[in-house]
Amino acid sequence: MGNSVRKGKAVLLDQNQVKGVQNCRAGEGDLYNVTKEAAKMKNISPRRNGASTKENIDAKLTVLNYIDTNNVVIFSKTTCNRCKKVKDLLDSFGISYVSVELDKEENGRKLQDVLNELTMAVTIAPFVFVNQKFIGSFETIVKADQESKVEKLFKVNGDDCKEDSYDFDLIVIGGGSGGLAAAKEAAQYDQKVMVLDYVTPSPVGTKWGLGGTCVNVGCIPKKLMHQTALLGQALQDSRKYGWQVEEKVQHSWNMMTDAVKNYINSLNWGYRVALIENRVKYENGYGEFVGPHKIKSTNSKGTEKFHTAKRFIVATGERPRYLGIPGDKEYCITSDDLFSLSYCPGKTLVIGASYVALECAGFLAGLGLDVTVMVRSILLRGFDQEIANKIGDYMEGHGVKFIRSFVPTKIEQIEPGEPGKLKVTAKSSDGTEITEEYNTVLLAIGRDACTRKIGLDTVGVKINEKTGKIPVNDEEQTNVPYIYAIGDVLEDKLELTPVAIQAGRLLARRLYGGSTLKCDYVNVPTTVFTPLEYGACGLSEDSALKKYGEDSIEVYHSYFWPLEWTVPARDSNKCYAKVICNKKDQERVLGFHILGPNAGEITQGFAVAIKCGLTKEQLDSTIGIHPVCAEVFTTLSVTKSSGEELVQSGC
């Protein structure tokens, strides 16, 4: 780079941003195309035959990065007289610009190919971009000079600036799934958008890349490790199907975590590319409000920057909660740490009864580890309790131990190491005290919203002082009109990645696209990836009874036995299905629940029907697919009120 990049007549030597882009290793090719949507957004149309290969990815990203990070950029050549005239003209008006000299760049030919692709009609330098838009070449600038419109063309006249003169139209605080979705959607409407994202390392030092909890330390690695455990069970089943597998099958923790991390790294990179393609500025900085419409961004080196915006979206998510007892932050890990742990955790105590606790305990046990879950009260608070208890019973039947009605009071290190040895002291509600030794203690007792240290009080945004959650109206707007919030930080809203994504996209469309569609937080499907998966949509049985009364509710239910499990002859009468209906409204389905393999896939399909007002009669009139697990919902006939026997003897 070096002397090939100039700002006015001054040489720019610091090209770290571009260098950072070039040094990243390319992944899947389709992630790196300059999409038609991104091009259209900035009035740039790619050639239809401009196929992108991995060889020109760096060139394309370099061009986009120059365009995105400079108000005025000229792609020029030192030997081009036309280019010199344009730069001289801008100098005469005192217009600041960055000049990229293509003939001095190592990959200048490829850069010009990218520019030709982006601009279509233009084939020779200079290529002039203003505020991320291509405005033309030599002829355009000369014509503007002849018509005394140079200042207007380059928007240096104050009258052409945005009315509030903010740095950005929108700043999104938080680079998780919801924040990224909102940012990219807003950019589609020609808004100037920035994403601030910063991961504060966990107490044991774990940190990660762009994408938020779900991608890095949540849904994605969790599901992959759940699949790892399922494959172990499949190996056991395969023997009954005739596969002659050696009795002793080994699992490599490090091989698994390396594979998972590699996949996650590709997602991190894909998000970075997507932001560049959508002309969204990304800054790896901790965002904190310092005044109205103004935010401070602090990077890992402590360097501070200040930015202003017309609107803000808070999408900072949550982080795991700690116990507040001696040794918890010093010796325990959380889900922030587990998925990238550099060693097998060994004998593990999971503290908590959340879905995170049970999912992690489930796949760790599935890998053959000695796992114990310490539970203060009920399992899966907020979920259907009948199903929750069935999950607990299933896990106990498959080797997971439960210590109920105990809470830890102290964690002590006996031996350091990877893993080391820890002594856990716990006390029951009746005062009984127990101690036990483990290699690893995993905390999964809940999560806290990341809202208390981002300056919300400075700008007057109200939060729930107990939970840190942000109350919003039905348009995700806080009590401060120019500040919005989405995702897990919202009070009384579902903490699910797809919900945050949907809310973010719809919010951006309302703010900038003229839409009136709001996010519907009712009848949202979800799945808990315990060893026996649990899918649900709508109300739990307990919630339905509380809301509608016992006289209005009818519950249809049944056990079922997956055909695939019959040959290995395992887990009969463990899988369970039920629908909760409102008898006073044509037996409309209020709640859908399934406990069994592939529960998420099944639930997603039925969620559409429930959204459309599914009734029990419609379920009954639907012909099932045989032999599959979902078929059970087309044949449910036994009601709870009848008290009939549920035990199944075949598939």
N, C-alpha and C positions, 0 to 999 in steps of 0.2 A: 504494500500500500504506500506508505511513506509520502514522498513528494508528489504522488499522483493525485492527491486530494487537497484541494485548496478552498479556503473560505475567503472570498474576495481575492485579495492578493497575498493573504497570509497562509503559510503552509500549516496544515493540520497533521500532527504526527500521531495523536492518540486515536487509534481506531479500534479500541477494545471491543466495542459492541459488534462491529462487523467481523473482527477476528474471532469473537466468541461464536458467532453464527457459523463461520466457515469451519471452525474446528470441530463442530458437532458432527457426529457420524450419522449418515443418512439411514433411515429405516425403510419402511414400505413406501414404494414410489408414489402411490396415489395420495399419500398425505402431503406431498410436496408440490403438487400441481398448483399453479395460480388458477384458482377456480373461476368459473364464469361469474359466480355470484360475487366473489371478492372484487373481480375486475369491474363488474357492472356498478358496484357500490361507489367506485371512484371514477366512473365514466371512462374506464379503460377496458377495451375489448380485446381479449386474446385471439390470436389467429386460430381458426378451427383446426388447422393441420399442425399446430405448434405442439407436438407431442413432447412431454417432459420425461427425461430420463434421469437416472441418479447422477449421471456425469455433469449435468448442468444445474443440479439442485443448489449447490453453493453459490453459483452465479446468480440464480434467481433470488435467493434469500439476501444476497448482498445488495442487489438492486432495490429490493423491497425495503431493506433496512435503511438505506440512504434516504429513500423517499419518505419513510415513516418518521425518521428522526430529525428531519430538517424542514424548515418552512419553505425555503427555496433551494433547489438543487439543480445543477446543470451538468448533464453528462456530455462531456466535451472532448476535444482532441487538441493537443498543443500545436499541431500543424494546420489546424483548420481556421481559415481566415473568417468564415462565418461565425464560428464559435467566439473568436476574439472580439468581433464587433458586438456580439450580444453581451459579453462580459464587460466590455468598455462602456456600453450603454448603461448597464446596471450600476457600474461604478460611478458614472456621472450623476445618477440619481441617488447615490448613497444607499443603494439596496444591498443588504447583506445576503450572501449566498454561499453555498458549498459547490465547488466545481470538482467533478470526478473526471480525470483525464484518462480516457479509455486507452489511448495508445501507450500509456505508461503503466497500465495494470497488467499483471501477469496473465490474467484471464480476460483481458479486454475484449477479445473477439467474442467470447461467450457472453460477456455483459451486454455487448451490442446486440447479439442475437436475442437476448431476453428483452431488451428495449424494443427491438423491432416487433417482437411478438406482442408486447403489451400495447404498443402505440399503433399498430397495424399500418397506417398510411405513411408513417415516417420511416425513411430508410437510412438517413445520414444524420450525423450530429449537427447542431446540438439538440439534445432532448431536454426540455425545460419542464420541471414540475414545481407547482406552487401549492402549499398546504395539501400535499398528498394527491393532487390532481395534475394530470398531464395537460398543459395549456398550449403546447405547440412547439415549433422550432423557430428557425431564423426568420422566416416570412411573417410569422405571427407577431414576433417582437418588433420587427421593423414597422409593420402596419400599425401596431399600438403606438409607436413613437410618432409616426406621421399624423395620427389622430389625437395625439396628446393624451393617451390613455395608459401609459406605462405604469404610473402609480396605481391606477385602478386595477389594472391587470394583475399586478403583484400584491394588491391589497395592503399597500403601505399607508394609504390615507385612512385616518381614524374613522371616517364615516363608513368605511367598508368593513370595519371590525365588527364582531358580534356585540350586541348591545351592552352586554355586561362585561365584556373583555375578560372572560375567564380563560384559564389555560385549557380547560377541557369542558366539553358538554356534560360528560359523565365520568366519575371516578368510582370504580368498584373496589371495595376493600375486601379482599379475600379471593384467592384463586382456586377455589374448589369448584365442584361441578356446577352449582347454581350460579356462582359469580361469573365463571367463564361463559356460561350459556347466556346470561344477561348482557355481558360485554360484547360478545360476538353478534348477538341479535341487534343491539343498539347500533353497532357499527354498520350494519346493513342499511340503516336509514341515514347514512352519511353523517353520523355523529362522531365527534372527536372523543375517543374513549381511552381511559387508562385503567389498567388493573394493577393494584398493589397487592403483593402476596409475600408473606414472610412466615417461615416456620420457626417458632421458638423451640430449641432443642428440648427433648424430654429430660427429666432429672438424671437419666443415665446417659444422655448425650445423643439420642437418636433424632435425626432430622431427615427431611425428604424433599422431593422436587415439586414442581407445579402440578396441581390437580386436586389437592385437598385430601380429606380423610378417606373417602370412598376408594379412590384410585390407589393411594399409597399405603394406608394402614387400616383399611376397612373392607368394604364389599369385595373388591377384586382379589387381594391376597387371601382373604378369608375363604372365598368360594373355591379358589385354587387348592388351598390346603384341605378343605372339605372334600374336594374331588380326589385328592391324594389318599385320604382315608377310605373313601368309597372304593377306590381301586384295590386297596388291601383286602376289603371284604369280597370284592369280585374275584380276587385270586383264590380266596378260600372256597367260594361257591363253585369256581371252575372245576375243581377236582370232582365234584358230583356230576358234572357234565362231561367227564371223561378226559379232561386235560390233566396230564401227568406232570404236575408242578412239584419241584423239590419241596420237601416238608419245611425247610428253614429258608424263608425268604427275607432278605435284609432290606432295610430302608435307609437311605442316606439323607439325613437332615440337611446337610450343606448343599447337596445336589439340588434338593427341592427348593431351598431358599434362594440359591443362585438363579435357578430357572425363573422363579417368581419375580425376583428383583430385576432380571433382565427384561422380562415382559413389562414390568411397571416403568422401567427406564424408557422403553420405547413409547409408552403412553405419555410420559412427561415431555419427551421430545416432540411428540405429535401435537401436544397442546401449545408448545412454544411456536411451532410452525403455523398452527391454525391462527394464533393471535397475529402473527406477522402477515399472513395472507389476508386477514380481515382488517388490517390496518389498525389494530389495537395496540397501544403502547403498553409494554409490560415492564414493571419495575419490581425488583426483589427487595422490597423495603417494608418495614413495619409501619402501618398507617395509624395516625393519631390526629384527631381533630384539634386544631389550635385556635379556631375562631370561625365565624360564619363563612361558609363556603370555602374554607381553607384547611388544608391538611398537611401534616408533616410526615415525611417518609424517612425512616432511618434504616440504613443497611447494616450488614453484619460487622462492618468496620467502624460503625458509629457515625458515619457521614450522614448529614441531614440535608434533605431537600424539601422545598415547600411548593405546593401546587394548589390551584384554585379550580373549582368546578361549579357549574350551575346546579348539578344534582349529584347525589351520592347514593350508592347502594351498599349497605352493610351486609356482608355475606361471610362473616368470619368463622362460622361454625362453632364446634365445641372441642374440648380436650378432656381426657380421662380425669376423673376425680380421685383424690388420694384420701386415705383414711384419717390422717391427722394424728397418727400414733407413732411412738418411737420406732424408727427403722423403716418406715414405709417408703419414703423417697430415696433413702440410701440403698435399700436392698431389694425392693420389689420392682417388677416391671409391669407395664400395661400393654394394651393392644397397640400402642404407639411403637413398642419395642419388639413384640413377639415375632412379627412376620419377617423381620430382617435379623433376628438373633443369630449370632455367628456360631452358636453351638447348640446342640440338642439340649432342651431344658431339663431332661431327666424327670425325676419324681416331682410332680407339680401340684401345688395347691392353688386352685382358682377361687378367689374370694368374690362372691357376688352371685346374684340370681338373674341377672339381666340376660338378654339374648346374646350379647357379646360373651358373657361368662359361659353360657351353655354351649354356644357354637365352638368356642376355643377349647373347652374341656372335651367336647365331642371329637374334634379332629385329632387332638393330642392323644386321646385314648385310642382312636382308630389307628394311630401310628405305633401303638403298642406300649405307650408310656403309662406309668402308674399315676393316675389322676384322681384328685379329690376335690370336690366342690363344697365350700363352706357357705351356708345359706343362713341369713338372719331370720327370714320369714318365708314368704311365698315365692314360687318360681314365676318368672315372666309376668311381673306386675303390669297390668294394662292389657294383657292378652287374655283370651278365653281360658279360664282356670281349669276346666275339665281337660282341655288339650294340654295345658302346661303340666298337669300332674301325670298325664299319660307319657309325655316326653321324659319327665323325671324317672318314671318307672322303667321306660325302655333303656335309658342310659344306665341305670343301676343294673339292669339285666345284662348289659354289655360291658360291665367292668368298671364303670365310674362310681366311685364312692361318694356319699353325701354326708356331710356333718351339718345337721339342722339345728336351728335356734341358737347358734353360736356366732359371736363376733370377735375378731382378733383384737388384742390389746397391746401386743408388742411383737416386733420382728427383730431377731438378733442373728448376727453372722457367726457361725461356728467355724467355718473354713472358707477362705476365699477360693476362687477358681471359676472355671467355665465348663459345667456349672460348679458353683461352690456348695456349701451346705448351710441352711438357715434353720433356726429354731423359732417356731411360731407358738405364741401363747394366746389362748382364746378363752372367753368366758361366756357362759350361757345366761339366759334370762333369769334363771334361779340361782345364779352365783357360782355354779360349778365351773372349775377352771381345768383346762386341758393343755398339754404341750405336745408337739410333734415336730419331727425334722423333715425338711424337704430340700430339694435342690433349687427349685424355683418357686417364687410366689407371684402369681399373676393377679393384679387387681382389676376387677370389672364391676365396680359398684355404682356406675353411673358416669355422666359426663356433665361438664359445666360450660355454659355459653361463654365465648371469648368476647365479652362486651365491656368489662369493667376497666380495662386499661387502654382504651382507644379514644379517650377524650369525649365520650358522648355527653358527660355532664357539662363539659365546657360549652357545648352548643345547645344544651337544654333538652336532649333526647331522654325521655323517660324510660326506665327499665324496671322490671320487677326486682326489688332490692334483695329478695330472698333467692331467686333463681338466676338473676342476671338476664332473663329473657326480655325481649323487646315487644311491647304491645303495638299492634298495627291495626289499621282499618282493613276493609275488605279489598283494598288495592295495594296492600303491603306498604302503606305510607305511615311513618311514625308521626308523633305529635309535632315534629319540626317538618314543615311541608316539603322542603327540598331534600330530605333524607328518607330513604326507603330501606327496607330490610327484607331478606329472604332466607330460606333454609332453616337450619337447626337453631338459629338464634331467636326465632319467633316464639312468642308465648301462645300456648294452647294449639300448636300446629304439629303435624306429623313430622318426625325427624327421619326423613327418607330422601335419598339422593334424587330419585326421579321427581319427587315433589318439588325439590329446590330447583331443578332444571326447568320444569314446567312453569313454576312461578316466575323464575327469572326471565324466560322467553316472553311470557305473556305480559309481564311488567314493561319490558322494553317496547313491545308492540303498542301498548297503551300510551306510553310516554312519547313515542316518536313515530308510530305508524298509524295513528288514528283508530286503533282497535278499542273495543269496549269489553272484550272477553276477559273474565277474571279466572283465577285459579280455583278449581273446585276441590276442596279438601275433604269431601265426603266420598265414601265408598272407594277408598284407595287400596289397591291390593298390595300385599307384602308377603314375604316368606322368611321364616327363621330356619337357617341352614344347620340345624342340629342333626345328629346321625340319622334320625328319622325326621325328614323335613316337614315343616308345618307351614302351610299356605292359608291365608285368610283374606277376606274382603268383606267389609261391612262391620256390623255390630257383633260383639261377643254375646254369648248366651246371657251372661250376667247383666250386661248393659242393656240388652233388649228387654229383659224382664223388668229392669228398673225404669226404663223409658216408657214402655207400653203396657206393663202390667201382665200378670200371669194369665189372665183371661183372654188376652189378645195373642198370645204366643203359642205356636206349635213348633216342635223340633222334630225333624225327621233325621234319622241317623242309622249308621250301619258300620260294622267292621268289614274289611275286605282283605284278601290275600293276593298280593301281586303274583301273577303266573310265574314270573322269573324266580320267585322264592320257593315255589312248590317243590322243584326237583332237589334243591339242597335242604328242603324240609326245615326251614327256619322261620321264626317270627310270625307264626300264624296268629290271627286275632290281635295284632298290634296296630295295623293300619286302620284308620278310622275316618269316616266322612260324616258331616252333618250340615244341614241347612236350617236356618232359623227363619220362620215365616210369620207374617202378621195375618192372623185368621180374619181380622176385620177389614182387610184390604186385599181381597182376592188371593190370600196366601202369598203375598209379595215377599220375595226373599230379602230379609234384612241382614242376614249374615251367612257367609259361606266359609266352611272350614274343612281342611283336609290334612291328614297326618299320614304321610307315605312318601315313596320315592318320587322324585321329579315334581314335588308339590308346587314349586314356583311356576313351572311350565303350565301345569293344569290350572292354577289359580288365575294366571294372566288371561287365559282364554275366557273363563267364566266371568271375569271382572267386566268385560265388555257387555255381556248380557245383563249383569246386575246394574250397570250404569244405565241400561235401557229399560229398567223396571221389570226384571225377570220375575215370573211367578212360578209356583210349584207346578201348576198345570202345564206350563210351557216346558219345564224340565221333564215332566212325565211324557209329554208328546214328542220329545226329542229322541231319535233313535241313536243308541249308543254305538260306539266302535268296539268290537270284540276281538281279542281280549286285551283291554287296557284298563288301567286304574281309574281313569276319569269316567268310565262307563257306569260306575256305581251311582253317580248322581242322576242318572236317568231311570234308576230302578228303586230309589229310596221309597220304602213303604211303611217301615216301622216307625211309630212315633214314641217319644219318651213317655207321653201321657198314657200310652197303652200298656207299658211295662213289659212288652214282649221280649223274648230272648234274642240276643244279638249274635251269639257265637256262630261263626261261619266254618264250614267244614271243607270248602273248596274255593277255587278262584271265582 
